[in-house]
Amino acid sequence: MKERTAWDRVEVSQNRISHRTAQLRVTSRVLYRIEHYTSLPVIAITIIVAMVGLIAAGGAIGFPSGWVAGFEVSASTVTIVMLFAIQHTQGREQAAVQRKLDGILHAIPGADESLMMLEEAPPKVMHDVEEEQRDVRSMSPDTEAEQSPHDGRKLAHPIITGGQ
């Protein structure tokens, strides 16, 4: 059996990403692929080797000023592109998780469906829900409440307070 190389794994990964992102808009596909491929170890190692080689070559010829300016512009550009790629991908993944949690809430009999889409509610509504849930937890006979060392309130989860 032939052993797969790192580049073979990149090709397999590319096929998997192509399938998963086929339904996305072109810009989303590009940003998703940038984020995915830059997280692969073989790409990181390749970039590190290239950077060490460029630094060695630059040191040998005295670091021309054009190289320094080129590096500064390249580093800034890569940083901005990665910022948008990561932010876009994380936003999509977070939205997907929220929809899945909403689906679970909808499927559980007796669940408070007003919690669905809570992430889009105004801060006042979120604060009110948080306070209501604290009150319900602290009054529940099924939980052993502990005193909060910070403000004297009862907490239903001893793990949060570090208690036993």
N, C-alpha and C positions, 0 to 999 in steps of 0.2 A: 504494500500500500504506500502510495506516494505521500510524503509529509508535506503539509501545506505551509507555505511561507507567509510572512507578514503581508506581502502584497496580494497573495491569494485571498487572505482574510479581508483585505480592503475591497477586493472585487466582490466577494460574497456580501459584504456590508453594503456596497453600492447597489446591488440588485435588491436587497431588502429595503433600502431607503427609497429606491425608485418605486417599488410597489406601494409602500406606505404613504408616499407623498404625491402619487399620481393624480389625486382628486383636488389638490391644492392649486391656488393661483401660482403663476410663474414666480412672482416675487417671494411668496411664502416658501416655495420649493427651494429657491436659491438660498434664502436665509437659513432654512432648516438644514440644508446640506452643508453650508459653511460651518454651522454650529456642530453638526455631527462629525464631519471629517476632521475638524481641528481638535476634537477630543480623542482621536485615535492615537495610541502610543507610537505607531510607526511614523505618523506625520510629525509628532513632537520630536522624535529622535532625528528625523531628517532635517527639520528646521534647526535644531541645536547644532548638528554637524555642519550645516551650511553657514550658520552664524559664526561658529568657531573658525571655519575656513576663511570667511570674509574678514574677520578680525585679524587672523594671521597674515593674510594677503595685504590688508591695509597697514598693518604694523611694518611689514617688509618694505612698503613703498612710501611710508611716512604719512599715512592718513591724509590724502588730498582733501581740501576743503569741500569739494563737490560731493565726496563720499559722505562727509559728516552731514551736510544739508540733506542729501538723499536719504540717509538713515533717519533723520529727524522727521522728514515728511512721511516716509514709509511707516515708521512706528506710529505716528499720529493717525494715519489712514487706517492701518490695521486695527488700532484700538477702537476707533469709531465704528468700523464695520462689525467688529466682534461685539461691541456694545449693543448694536441694533439686532444682530443675529441672535444673541443670547436672550435679550429682552423679548423679542418676537416669539421665540420658541417657548420660553418659560410662560409667557402670557397665554399662548395656545394650550399648553399642557395644563396650566392652572384652570383655565375655563373648562377644559374637558373633565378635570377632576370635580369641579363644582357641579357640572351637569350630572355626573355619575352619582354624586352625593344627593343631589336633588331627586334623582330617580329612586334611590334607596329610600329617602324620606317618603316619597309618594307611594312606594310599595309596602311600607310598614303600616299595618292597621293601627289607627289611633295616634299616629305620629302628627306632630304639629306642622302642618303643611305651610303655615305662615313663615316658617324658616327657609322655605325654598326661595332662592334668588336673594337671600339676605345680604350677600356681598355687594349688591347694588343699592341697598337701602341707605338713607341718610345716617350720619353718625349717631344722631339722637336715638333713632330706632334701634340701631345695633347696641347702644349702651343700655337701653331699656330692656332688650331681650337678655343681655348679659346679666343684668341685675335680677331679672325674673328667674333666670336659670339658677343663679346663686341661691335665691330664696327657696326655690323648690328643692334644690339639693340639700340645703341646710335643714329643711323640715322633714326630709324623707326618713322614715323609720328604718329603712334598709341600709342606710349608711351610717357609719360611726363618724360623727363630726368632731373636728378638732379645732382648738382655738388658734386663730392666726396670730403669730408673734408680732405682726406689723400693726394691725388696727383693731384687734379684739374681736373680729367677726369669726363666726363659725365657718369652717371649710369642710366640705364633704370628702375631700381626697387627702389623706394623710401623707401620701407620697409628695404632693406639692409642697407641703410645709416641712418635709423632712422627718415627720413623726413616724412612729411605729404602729 
